[in-house]
Amino acid sequence: MRFNSKANLDSSRTRDVGGGGRTGGGSIGLPHVAGGGGVVGVIIAIIYVIIQMQGGGSGGGGLGQAINGSAFTTNSVGLSGSSGSTFDYGTCETGEDANRSDECALVAVENSLTDYWSKQPQVSGHFQPEQAIDVFHGSVQTNGCGNATTDVGPFYCSDDQTIYLDTAFYDTIFKQLGGDATPFVRAYVIAHEYGHHIQDLLGTMGKVRTQQGPDSDSVRLELQADCYAGMWAAAATTVPDSDGNVLIEDLTQQDINHAIGAAKEVGDDYIQQRMGGRVNPEQWTHGSSAEREHWFQTGMNAHDDIKACDTFSARKLG
């Protein structure tokens, strides 16, 4: 993936909030999104899977239960992380900055996603950008969704319409799942979270009633976010910004293949197997590897028709 060196970047919505982030209260809930509120993410289910496998779950406890983020540090689940260092995203001004810096590439991807969805005809009447992408280090307190640590993975909080990301995630949980954090894999992660923002704007989160299981609303929500990510990926090299410049000027088949591979590596069945447990579809919240790959590719082939991503009406998800 390569960015147009002459394109200008808007860094106003991407910020580094350090460790602890902004003020908020309580604990973060696993993806309880019934009624439109809550937290949704790429691999947020991994904590639930690990807890169940280590005997720390409540047996029949649902995903609507809140967990105390401080109780599941990287040490307690056998992972290792890095608190990272702060970065001034205001220094990201052009596409050339994005070509030189992973941090500025994040800004460029956010800009491209905003440009794409603001012009999507079935969304434009409802569209507004996310409030922010908050990059944190180690832990963060949200405005409405409690606190979280790197272990949770990237997530979207509908209460404050913000995407949260600790970039140490790519070097800890994701790599331990066998992932390779190439530039477009990082873009896929953000595109998935942006997909949740689109669902929030369209009211789709209000459809979620069942939180767990292979045909649950939670799985359908996550697969739809993968499909939305695929829609953007297919159009990324053609989306003009407000100045008429295309921001992403080169996206290879290898980039796409890496994103599809990443979708596989965050499938519920893959995570269960990777963590040494048996595959139990009744614990799924995000869908299998095959399903996640399928819906990302469905988005790639949707030709900008958001109706192709209607996972809630699909009889079969794989």
Secondary structure as UniProt FT lines:
FT   STRAND          2..3
FT   TURN            5..6
FT   TURN            12..13
FT   STRAND          14..21
FT   HELIX           34..36
FT   STRAND          39..41
FT   HELIX           45..53
FT   TURN            54..55
FT   TURN            63..64
FT   HELIX           69..71
FT   TURN            74..78
FT   HELIX           89..91
FT   HELIX           95..100
FT   HELIX           102..119
FT   TURN            121..126
FT   STRAND          132..141
FT   STRAND          147..149
FT   HELIX           150..152
FT   STRAND          155..157
FT   TURN            158..161
FT   STRAND          162..165
FT   HELIX           167..171
FT   HELIX           173..176
FT   TURN            177..178
FT   HELIX           183..202
FT   HELIX           204..207
FT   TURN            214..215
FT   HELIX           217..235
FT   HELIX           236..238
FT   TURN            242..243
FT   STRAND          248..250
FT   HELIX           253..265
FT   HELIX           268..274
FT   TURN            275..276
FT   HELIX           281..283
FT   HELIX           289..300
FT   TURN            303..304
FT   HELIX           306..309
FT   TURN            311..313
//
